[in-house]
Amino acid sequence: MNDRNRVPGARRPLPWLAPLGGLWLAVARARSWLFDAGLLRAEHPGIPVVSVGNLVAGGTGKTPLVAWLAEELGSRGVRVAIVSRGHGGTRPVEPLLVARQGELLVDPGESGDEPALLARRPGVHLVVVGKDRRAAARLAVREGARLILLDDGFQHRRIARDLDLVLLDWSDPLGGGRGLPAGWLREPPSALRRADVVVLTRAPREFASRREPLAPTDVPGGLRSVLAALPAPPPVLAAAHVPAGVRLPGERWEPAGWLRGRRVLPVAAIARPESFLATLRELGAEPADPLCWPDHHRFTVADARRIREAAAAGDLDVITTEKDALRWPPDAPSPLVLEVRIHLGAGDRLLERVLPLLEEDGER
């Protein structure tokens, strides 16, 4: 992306912090070794656990995939619990039961954005958040869960899991190649040896529509080299984020193509605002310069005034993401909300890895 097309709020690499990035990865490698050696132990909650995580910090699209899995499993009668840390939430108790059978039991400000968003999706039986996700998992079991989706769980090895799904962004799967804060790697790429399945998100539609895992030659080059060096590389699936529609004020819904030719003011406080802006352009909307804040930002009265003034100055419709709509300031103009779902052509292949876990659990 050249400077002219840069999006305010988009994350940037910080190569001058490479020594700190190296230290981060060294610590992560040592911690992982302690678990591998059995010196740090994981606790299993007694029901199948599917972890959905990533190798880099933020922005790989975990929430749509967790929602897709929950809907697929829920349609088969599986009582699915989503267990999350609840980043950004101000919960009054630990752990916190956020939702039961589609009913949100707490304010989104207490649960965090993603848990509140997931609680509304079909198939989600329970949502539980907590800093100690082992305690959160125990609560889910007591509430009758049959399977746990551990949201953002790849590095959270204190909970033993039966399947590790790792999501990587197609355009930058290795997070700039450096550890935090120089790049976005949470762990060295060699940590993918623990992955059971890799899902490349935001992939070109031609790959996301494939019903089988990608051939090694189709995997982006840097990741291809990492996987080739593993003793048993995991299968790689491709997925795309697909605009499902636009929710208008008053809960009216229109197909995504309704945005074509509309002049809009994008407002986002997410990890990848540039992806949101690119989607609007692909839909034929005419976005003005976006207003962006850091991921999970809590909008203020001043933010609302800024949004209102920018929209009025350009005679623009305000548009935001589903996640940001949960935190929308009441004094700002009512926004259009772009709803996004995941398209995973090889979804059946993924379910073939998940569903047998329930049969094995029934045999215990």
N, C-alpha and C positions, 0 to 999 in steps of 0.2 A: 504494500500500500504506500503510495507516495504521499508527501506532506500535504498536498492539496486535498487528498481524500481521507486524511486521518480523522478519526472520530474522537471528539473530546471524551475523556473517560476510558478510552481503550487502553488496555494494559501495554506496557512497553518493556522490552528487555533492558536489563541494567548490567551490561557486561563488565563494568569497572568493579562490580561486587563479586567477581568470579571467585576470589579466595573464600568469601563467606559461603558462596554456593557449594564450593568443594567441601567445606566443613559440614554444611547441612547434610550433604549426601553421605559423608563418612559416618556421621552420627546415626543416620537412618539405616545404613548398612550394618552398623554394630548392633543396633536395636533388633533388627531382623534376625541377625545371627543368634542373639540370645533366645529368641522364640524358636528358631530352628533347632538349637541345641537343647531345648527343654529347660533352660534356666529361667525363662519367663513362661508362664503357663496360661493357656487359653481355657475359658469355660464354655461348655456347650449347654444351651438351654434345654435340650432334650427333644426339640422338634427341628425339622429341617431349616437351615439358615442359608439363604442366598445373598451374598454380598454383591452390591452394585457400587463400584468405586472407580477411581481413576489413578493415573500415575502423576498427573500434574494438578496444580491448584486451580480449581474452578473452571466453569465454562465449557464442560464437555457434554452437557445435556443429559445428566443422570435422571433428572426429574421426569422427563417424558418416557424414558425407558422403564423406570420404576412404575409409573402409571400404567404403561402398556402391560407389563408383567402382572400387575395386580388385577387388571381387568380380565386378562386371559385366564388367570387362575381362579378369580372370583366367579367367572362364568361357568366354571367346572365345579362350583360348590366348595372351593377351598377357602377357609377362613384365614385371610392374609392379614398379617400385622406388619406395618412399616415401622421400623425402629430407626430413629435418627437422633443426632446430637441436638438438633433444633437450633442451628446457628442463628444468632441475632435475637432469639426469644428471651423474654424476661419472666420466665416461668416462676410461679410462687412455690412450687414443691418439686422435689426430685424423687423418682422420675414422674413425668406428667402424662396422664392419659388425655390426648388431644381430641380424639374422635372415636366414636363407636357407630358402626353401621351407617356411615355417611353423615352422622350428626356431629357437627363441630361443637365441642364441649367447652372450649376456651376461646379467648380473643386471639386473633392471629399474632398480635404483638407479644403474647405470652409464649406461643408455640414456635415462632419463627415462620418465615415465609413459605418454604417448601413443604413443611408438614401440613400447614393449613391448606395449601393448594392441593396436595395429594389427598387430603381427607375428603375432598369433594368428588374425587374421581370414582367411577363405577368399579366395583370389585374390592374396594378397600374396606376390610372389616374393622381394623383398628389402626390407630396411629399413636405411637408412644414416643416421647422425646426424653432425653436425659444426658447429662455429661457422662454419667456412668452407664454405658449402654448395656452392660451386663445386667444391672438392676432393671433397666428398661425392658430388656428381653424377658426377664423373670415376670414382670408385670404383664407383658403380652401373653405369656403362657397361662398365667392365672386368669386372664380375661377370655381364654378359650381359643387362642390362635392355634392354627395347624401348621403354619409356615411363616417364617420371618424373612422379610426383605430388609436387609441391613443397608440403609441408605448411606452412601459415602463411607463404605466400610473396608476398603482394601488395606489401609494402613492401621485400622483398628483391630489388631490381632488378639486383643484380650477376649474377644468372642470367637470361638471356633466356628468355622463355617463348612458347609457341605459343597458349596460351589462358589467360585470367585469369578465374577464378571468384571472385566476392566474396560472402561470406556476411554477412547483416545480420539482427539479431534483429527480428522483427515488432513487438514491443512498444516497442522503442527503437532504431530502425535507425541513428540518427545520434548515438548515444552521449552523450545529454544536450546535444548541440549545442556542446560546448566541447572544446578539446584537453586532453590530459593535462597536469597532474594534476587540473584543474578538472572535466573530464568524462572521456570515454573515447575521444575521437577520436584516432587515430594520425596521420591526415592530414585536410586539409580535404575536405568532401563533394565538391568539384569533382574530386577524384582519381578519382571513379567514371567519368570519361571514358575511363580506361584499361581498365575492366572489359569483358569480352566477354559475361559473363552474371552477373546478380545473383540470388542465391538468398536468399529471406526464410525464415529458420528459425523454428521454434516458431510457425508460422502456424496459424490456425484450420483444423480438418480440412477444412472445406468448400472452402477455397482450396488446401490441400495435395493434395487429390484431383484437382484439375483437370489435364487432360492437355496443356493449352496454356499459354503464358505469360499472366500476368495482364494484364488491360486496365489502362490508366493510372488509371482511376477506382477500381480495386480496391487500388491501392498506398497504404499509409499516407501521410497528408497531407504531412508534412515531406519525406519521401523523394520523393514525387510531384513536388514543386516543384523539388527538386534535379535530378531526371532530366529534367524538362521544359526545364530551362535548358541541357542538354547538346546539342551539335550532332547527335550520333547516339546517343541513349540505348540502353543494352543491354536485351535482354529480361529480364523479371523472372519467376522461377519461385518457387513457394511449396513449403515442406517442413515436415513436422511430425516431432517426436521421439515415437516410439511405444514404449511399454513392451513388450518382447518376452517377458519372463518373469522369474522369480526363481530364482537359483541358491542352493540350500541347502547347508549344510555337508555334506561327503561327496559333493559334485558332483551331488546330486539336483536336478532341474529341475522347476519348476512354472509353469504359465501365470500371467500377471500378475494375473488375477482371484483367485488364491489368497490375495492380501493383504487382500481385503475383510474388514473387521471385526477385523483383527489389530492389536494394540497394539504399536507399534514405536518404537525409539529411532533416529532418523536421525543418521548420522555422515557428515560430508562435509568435504573439503578441496578444493573446486573453485571456479571463478570465480563460478558462479551457484547457490549453495546453495538460494536461494528457489525456483528452478525444480524442483530435486529434491524439495523439500517439497511443492510444488504437485502434482507428479505422484503422489506417495503419496496425497494427499488425493483426487485424481481417481479413483484406483483403489479408494477405499473403505477404505484403511487408517486407523488412528487413531494418528497420530504424536504423540509427546511433544515437549517442547521440544528442538530439535536441538542437537547438539554440532558446532560448525563451526570450522574453521581456514582460514588463507589457502590459496589455490591452490598445489598441489604441496608442501604441508607434509609433512615427514618425521615420522611419529608417534614419540613418545618413550615411555619406560617410564611417565612421569607421565601421559601422554595415555591409555595403556592402562588405568592404574588408574582414571582419571576415567571412561572408557567403562564399565569393569566395574562400578564403584560405581553409576553412573546406571542401568544396566540392571537391576542387582539391586534397587535401591531401588524401582523401578516395576514389577518383574517383566515386563520388556519384552524382545522380540526386537530385537537390533541389526540395522540395515539400512544398507547403504552403496552407493556407486556402483562400477561396474566399475573405474574409474581408481583409486579409493581402495583397492579390494581388493588391488591390486598392491603397495601400501605398508603393508598391514595389520600392526599390531604383533602379534607372536606371543603376548603376554601378555593381549591383549584377547579377549573372547568371539568365537567364530567367527561371522561375520556372514551375514545374508542379503544377496545381491548383486542389485540391480535392473539388468537388462540392457535397454538401450535401442537401438533401431535407427531409421533415418530412413525416412520415408514421403514419396516424391517422385512425385506423380502424373504430372508432366511429365518423368519420367526419360528417356523415349525422345527427347524434344527435346534434352536435355542430351547424351546419347550421340551424337546426330546432329552435335554440334559436336566431339566428341572422336574418334570412330572415323575420320573422314577424315584426321586427322593421321597415323595409321599408314599409310594408303595413300600419302600424300604422302611420308612418310619412305622407303617402299619404292621410290619413284621417283627418289630422290636418287642 
